[in-house]
Amino acid sequence: MPAASGAPERGCRSATGRGAPGWGGYLVARRRDADGVNSHLVDRFGEE
């Protein structure tokens, strides 16, 4: 998913919780460092 600024897709990631597509109770946004190894939680949306 590209950033709103039009940045390339690298460095942005989203995932749903509980493993199964379409069944997650929340959305997680993470930011990946330039090295491509480390990531940091940006925000979590939804319910547990």
N, C-alpha and C positions, 0 to 999 in steps of 0.2 A: 504494500500500500504506500504510494508516494506521499511525501509530506505536503502540507497545504502550500508551502512555498514553491513547490515545483521541483524540489530536490529529487535526485534519483532514489530509487527504491532501497538501495543499500543503506543500512543504518536504521530502518524503521521496521517494526514487526508488531503484529497483533495476533492474539490467540484467544480461543474460547476455553473456559475451564471445563473440568471433568472429562477431558480426553475425547469424547465422541463429538463429531461435527453436528451442529444443529441442536445439541443437547446441553450445552454449557449454560450455567446460570450467571456467568459474568464474562466480561471482556477485559483482557490485560494488554496494556500498551507498554512496550519496552524500547529503550534507546540503546543501540549498540555503539561501542567505541570505534574509533577509526581503525584500530588493529583487527577488528572483526572477531575478537575472542570474548571480550567482556561485555556484559549488558547490564542495564540498570532499569529498575521499575520506574515507569513514568506515572502511571495511574491504573486503577482498577475500577471497573464500572459494573454495576449489577449487584446481585445478591449471592450469598454463600451457597 
